[in-house]
Amino acid sequence: MSRSQGKVASRARRKKVIAQAKGFRGRSKNTFRMAKQRVQRAMQYQYRDRRTKKRDFRALWIQRINAGARLNGLTYSKFMNGLSLAGIDLDRKVLSDIAVHEPEAFKSLVEQAQAALGQDVPAKAAATQAAPKDAAPQDAEAAATA
């Protein structure tokens, strides 16, 4: 009986790798040996970056929530603690979207978090909203000399 050589399967396998290398630069797109290495490396990057993307977006959402919370007189950690004490279960993605696109709704969430924490609006936030920016350094100099 004659030996099976598998030419069809080999060609199909090589064509598949070359197709995956579409868009690569130089010989990496049409030379099987180089394309195989580049495709393998690309798959490693894909695997790694699918996880990195989740990390990056979570960090972005936290930065947006923190910025919105600080505009309303709370830090991120106190705001999130207040939300959990108030029984408000919104994830960070939704909270960041509210902070960016609906500041009034986010302010009401901050007020609910403050109420759950048992806090009034912090004095620092109230002072920065009430006093003009030019008056603050003069008051600091007067306090330092007195």
N, C-alpha and C positions, 0 to 999 in steps of 0.2 A: 504494500500500500504506500502511496506517495505521501510525502510530508506536507502538512498544511503550513503555509507560509504567512497567512494573515495580512496580506497586503491591503485589503480593503479597510480592515480595522486600524492598521497603522496610519494609513492616509487620513482616515476620519479623525483619529486622535490628534494628528498634527494640524489638520485644518481647524480643529476646535481651538487649539492653543493660539494659532495665528489669528483667528477671529477675535479671541479675547485680547490680543495685543493691538487691536485696531486703535489708531490714534497715538501710538508711541512714536518716538522720534528715531530716525536713523535705521540701522539694520534690526533694531529690536522689534520692528513691526512685521518683518518679512523673513527673517532667518530663524528657523525653528529653535536652534540651540539657544540663541540670545532671547528670543521671545519667551521661551519656557522659563528662563531665569527671571525675566522682568515681570511676567504674569504671576509667578510665585511670590515675588516681593510685593507686587501690587495687592495680592490677596492678604498678605500679612498686614499691610497698611490698612486695608479695609477692615479687617477684624479688630485691629487696635483702635481705629478711629471711630468705629461704631460705639465703643465704650467711652472714648474721650468726648464725643459729642454730647453724651448725656451729662457728663461732668461740667462741660463748658456752659451748657444751657442752664443747669442748676445754679452755677455761679452768677450768670447774667441775671437770672430771676431774683436771686438774693440781693444783688447790687441795686436793682430797680426798687425792690421792696424797701430796702434800707434807705435809699434816697427819699422815697415818698414818706416813710415813717419819720425821718429826721426833719423834713419840711413841716411836719405836724407835731414835732416836739417829743418824739420817742425814738429810742434806738431799735434796731432790728430785733435783737433778742427780747427786749421788753415787749415789743409789739407782738411777736409770735407767742410769747408766754401769755400775754393778755388775751389773744384770740383763743388760745386753747382753754384758758380759764372761763371765757365767755361761751364756750361750746360752739365756736364758729369753725367749721371744718372746710376750709378752702385750701387747695394746694398752692404751691409757690408760683406755678405757671399762671393760674387764674389771678392770684393776688398781684403779680407783676403787671399783667395786662390791665387790671383795674387801676393800678397806680399810674400807669402811663396814659391811658385813654380816658379815664373817668376820675379825675382828682377829687371831685365832691363826694363821690361814693366811697373813695378810699379814706377821705377824711372822716366820714361817718364810721368806718371800720376802726380807725384809730381811736375815735372817741369811745366806741364800745370796748375796745381793748383797755383804754385808760380806766373806764368805769369798772371793769372786771378786776383790774389791778388795784383799784381803790385810790387812784391818783387824780389830782386836778391837772390842768395844763401846766407843765413845768414853768417855773419863773423865767428861766433863760429863754424859752421859746416865746413867752408872752412879751418879754422885754425887747427881743429883737424885732417882733412884729410891731410893737407900739412906738419904739424910739427910732428916730432917723439914724443912719449909719455914722453921720458926722458927729453926733452928740456922744457916742459911746467912748471915743478916745479922750475927750475932754473930761468926762466924769472919772475915768480911770486915773488921769493925771492929778485931778483934784483929790482923789482918795489917797493917792500915793504921797502927796505933799502934806496931807493933814495928819 
